[in-house]
Amino acid sequence: MVDETKKSSGATATVFVKEGDEFVRVSTNALTPEGKRGVGTTLARAKACEAVSKGRQYCGDVDVLGTPFSACYNPIKGGGGKVIGAAKQIETLITDSQQNAALVEESAAAAASLNHQADQLVQMVTVFRLKGVAA
């Protein structure tokens, strides 16, 4: 799913699974400096984490290793509307506020698509249970 997002839009995409109070990266097309996928790391406890924990979308500026980006985070909800994960999409570098506004709008649409794909993934893997996460 994240590789399809990269292929179709050039965007960086990540899927997180909620484990307790943390959101852990389980799928991403973002690479570490060593060239490996950044899975197993957690979402920083900032505005995006706060929003998706409450079941809300967050679109705005994020800092990734000192570089500003425009990103959207969408909650992934399971049965009963409980937040079980999050989907993130980073579009591009921020260059000015007008461009940023357009990119945030585009990111929101792309993130909604990624969120839909994540929902489909959740439905496909409902037979699996994560340790400590209720079904």
N, C-alpha and C positions, 0 to 999 in steps of 0.2 A: 504494500500500500504506500509506504513512504517513498519507495523508489519510483513508483508510478507518478507520484506528485512531483518529484524532482524531474522526471522525464517530460511530463506534460507542461509544467509551469516554471521549472528551474528553481522552485522554492525548496527551502530546507523544511523538513517536516519531522515531527516527533510524536509518538504515542506514549503516554504515561499510564501506569496502573496505580491506583490508590492503595497504599499499604499503610494502615494506621492513619497517621496524620501526614504522611509523606506521599509524594507522587514520584514514582520511580520510572525512569525511561526504560521501556521494553522494546521499542522499535524506533529507529531514527536513521536518517540519511546524513546526519551531521558527523563529521569525522574529527577525531582528536588529532593533535599535532603528530602523533605516531601513525596516523592513517587508519585507525580503528574506529568502528562505530561507538558512539558515546553511550552505550546501554549500561544500565545498572546505576547510573548517577541519578541524583534527585533534583527536582525542580526547586529553585531557590525560593525561600520563604519571603516573598515580596508581594507586590500588588496582584500579579497574575495568579499566584498560589492562593491568595486570599479570595479572589473573585471566583475561581473555579471550585474551590472548596465549598462555596456558598451556592454553587450551581449556576453561576453567571459567566458570560463571556468577558474576556479582557482583551482589548486591542490597544496597543500603544507602543511606546518606545521601550526597548530593553537594551541592556548593556551586555554584550558577549565578549569577554576578555578585553574590555576597554574600547570596543567598537560598537557604536549605536546602530540598532536595527529596528525595523518596524515589524511587529509580530502580533499574532492573534492566538489566544488560548481559548479553547472551548471545552466545557465539561462533557464527559461521557457519562451517561446515566444508565443504570441498570434497572431492574424491576423495582417498581414503586417510586421511581424518580430519584433514587439514591445515587450520589456521585460515586462512580467506581473508577474513574480515570479522567484523563484530559488529552486533548489533541492540540498541538502547537504547530504553527506555520510561520516561518520567517521569510518575508518577501525579498527585501533588499536593504542596502545601506540608506540611511536617512541623509538627504542632502539639503533640503529646505522644507519649511513648514507646509507650503502648498503641495509639493510633491508628496510629502509625508501623509497629508490628508487623503490624497488619491490612493496612495499605497495601502493605507489602513482600510479604506473601503474595499479595495481589491482583495486584501488579505482576509477581511471578514467573509467575503463571498467564497474564497478558496478554502478558508478554514471551515466554513459550514459544509463544504463538499467533503473535506477531510473528516469532519465529525461524522457525517453520514457513512463514510467508508468505515470509520472506527466502530460505529454502531453495528454495521454488518459484521465486522470482525468479532465483536462481542457476542453476537448471536451465533456465530460459527464456533466459538470456543467455550460456550456455556457448559460443556461437559467437563471442563477443567476447573479446578478450584485452586486459588492461591492460599497458601498457609496464612491463617489468621483473618481471611476475608470471608464474610458470610455470603452465601449464595443469594 
